[in-house]
């Protein structure tokens, strides 16, 4: 491992209906969030062997985020799943 990043992993939602009040938006795109997680992905895309240390909830949002990190070749073995905790949105 070349780099190990420590910090937040979050789940970002972006409204796809620009100009509408948030309460009326029906379509969102989902993305990896958290500066640390995005830095880890960027470094992996540059060819570095990268790991991340973080905690997320034991929930469906975390499942998506961990699958995304692994697909981007980020070593997520040090990400702790915390039952009863909600992944940051």
Residue pairs with C-beta under 8 A, 6 or more apart in sequence:
1 49
1 50
1 51
1 75
2 43
2 48
2 49
2 50
3 40
3 43
3 48
3 49
3 50
3 51
4 50
4 51
4 52
4 53
4 78
5 36
5 37
5 39
5 40
5 43
5 50
5 51
5 52
5 53
6 36
6 52
6 53
6 54
7 34
7 35
7 36
7 37
7 39
7 52
7 53
7 54
8 33
8 34
8 35
8 36
8 37
8 54
8 88
9 32
9 33
9 34
9 36
9 37
9 52
9 54
9 56
9 62
9 65
9 69
9 79
9 87
9 88
10 32
10 33
10 34
10 37
10 65
10 87
10 88
10 89
11 30
11 31
11 32
11 33
11 61
11 64
11 65
11 87
11 88
11 89
12 30
12 31
12 32
12 33
12 89
13 28
13 29
13 30
13 31
13 89
14 28
14 29
14 30
14 31
15 22
15 25
15 27
15 28
16 25
16 27
16 28
16 29
17 24
17 25
17 26
17 27
30 64
32 38
32 41
32 65
32 68
32 69
33 88
34 54
34 88
36 52
36 54
37 52
37 54
37 65
37 69
37 74
40 50
40 51
40 52
40 69
40 74
41 69
41 72
41 74
43 50
44 50
44 72
44 73
44 74
45 72
49 75
50 73
50 74
50 75
51 74
51 75
51 76
51 77
51 78
52 69
52 74
52 75
52 76
52 78
52 79
53 78
53 79
54 78
54 79
54 80
55 79
55 80
55 81
55 82
55 85
56 62
56 65
56 66
56 79
56 80
56 81
56 82
56 85
56 87
56 88
57 81
57 82
57 83
57 84
57 85
57 86
57 87
58 81
58 82
58 83
58 84
58 85
59 86
59 87
61 86
61 87
61 89
62 81
62 87
65 87
66 76
66 79
69 76
69 79
70 76
